[in-house]
C-alpha cells in the first residue's frame, strides 16, 4: 500500500529538500498541490548520522510524519528538520 501511495503522488526530479551530508539521500514524491506528499531519506553510510534537512519554497513543509520506519513526527527547528538516522536505514515521511 505505501508503494502505491508513493506512485500515486509521483516521483519528482527536483527534491526541494537539501541534506547536510552527501551520504544522506533524499527523494520527493508529490508536488505542492498533491493530495499527499512524501520524502524518503536514506543514510547510505555505515555509521548513524544526525540529519539536517532544509526545505526550499518549492516544497514547503510544516512537519514530517513517519509512515515507514521513523519513530515520531519531526517538527522544524529554525526552518530545518533534525533527526538521527542509523546506518543503511531508509525512512519515509509524509509531508504535512
C-alpha positions, 0 to 999 in steps of 0.5 A: 500500500505505501508503494502505491501511495508513493506512485500515486503522488509521483516521483519528482526530479527536483527534491526541494529538500537539501541534506547536510551530508552527501551520504544522506539521500533524499527523494520527493514524491508529490508536488505542492498541490498533491493530495499527499506528499512524501520524502524518503531519506536514506543514510547510505553510510555505515555509521548513524548520522544526525540529519539536517534537512532544509526545505526550499519554497518549492516544497514547503513543509510544516512537519514530517510524519513517519509512515515507514520506519521513523519513530515520531513526527519531526517538527522544524527547528529554525526552518530545518528538520533534525533527526538521527538516522542509523546506518543503511536505514531508509525512512519515509515521511509524509509531508504535512 
